[in-house]
Amino acid sequence: MKFSRGLAALILSVVFQTSLFAQYLYKDTIIFNPAFKADIEKLGSELYEKTGISLRLVMLKEVPQNKNIVEYEKELLNDFSSPTILLTFSQMNSEVDILANDSSLYKYFDKKQVLSPVASRIQAFVVALFYSDSFESFKRIASSYGGTIIPLLAGKAKKGELLGKYSASMFNGYADIAEQIASSKNVVLENAVGNSNRNIIFLIKLLFYGFILYAIFLYLKKSFIKRQENE
């Protein structure tokens, strides 16, 4: 079967464009959602054009055997010479990590904040009260808040909504990193999520505070009933 030059050129063009389009959602063995992929590519492409930094998302079903998530990230980073940051999620390993191929890139975003397991300062304070075993650990836990990935991942998902939870959590974190880098570089991202990001975190805070208030209410109610019985 013979191919015309025009057909050959068309095939090469499609392959080339697909390769370009898939550079920021670098690996995905979980979601396979065209809309999710398009959103990542759009934001990642704009970030690179305006800052020269590539922020790549890796969505794994599982980290390859005999490797941990950091070792796998280091292996992937060997493929890139330009400033690159990897945001990696492994479903079966229940791990999220961020790794850059140049330590100077960490000054543009707060890795500890992005990966914090709690969303707010008050939540971090409450967690510190319950789980710290020394004043030093209390200070460390209480100062770690503002997480934009793990608080969402930790939430329960209804049947059939698990992939949606993964994509929402990782896009939230991806956008957070991108916006912090852009802010550090004094540029504005037209595709930034901004208020949407903050609204999601606000909802998490609202649910947490609601749970705390409800727990306090139940405690006070139980104490009142017990006091009434003893009178």
C-alpha positions, 0 to 999 in steps of 0.5 A, a space after each residue: 500500500 502506497 502513501 502519498 506525501 500529503 498523508 505522510 505529512 499529516 501523520 507526522 503532524 498528528 504524532 508531533 502535536 500529540 507528543 507536544 500536547 502530552 508533555 505536562 500530564 507526563 504519565 497517566 495510568 489512572 484517570 484517562 480523562 481528556 478534559 483533565 488532560 487538557 486542563 493540565 496541558 493548558 496550565 502547564 504550557 502557559 506556566 512554561 511559556 511565562 516562566 521557563 519552568 516545566 511543571 509535570 504531573 505523573 499519575 501512577 497506578 503503582 510505583 514500579 517494583 523495587 523502587 520508592 516514589 523518590 527513586 522513580 521521580 529521579 529516574 524520570 527527571 533524567 529525561 529533562 534538561 530544562 528546569 523541571 518539577 514533578 508532582 507525582 501520585 501513586 494510587 496503590 502506594 498511597 503516596 504523593 511527592 514533589 521533586 525538582 531537578 534543581 534545588 533552586 526551584 524550591 524557592 518558587 513554591 512551598 513544598 511543605 505547605 502544598 503537601 501538608 495533610 491539613 488545610 487550615 491553621 486551626 486544624 493544624 493546631 487541633 491536630 498538634 494538640 492530639 498528636 504531638 509528644 513534645 513542644 518541638 513536635 507541637 510547633 512543627 505540626 502546628 506550623 504545617 497547614 495549607 495543604 491543597 492535595 492530601 486533605 482532598 485525597 483523604 476525603 471519602 468518595 462515593 462509589 464511582 467517584 474515586 477517579 474524580 477525587 484523584 483528578 480534583 485533588 491532583 489538579 488542585 495541587 498542580 494549580 497551587 504550585 503553578 500559581 505560587 511559581 507564577 507569583 514568585 516570578 511576577 507573572 499572571 496566569 490566565 488559566 489559573 484557577 485562583 478563587 476555585 482553588 480557595 473555595 475548595 479549601 474553604 469547603 474543607 475548612 468548613 466541614 472540619 470546623 463543623 465536625 469540631 463544633 458538633 463534637 463539642 456540642 455532643 460533649 456538652 450535651 452529654 455532660 449536661 445530661 449526666 449532671 441532670 441525672 446526678 441531681 
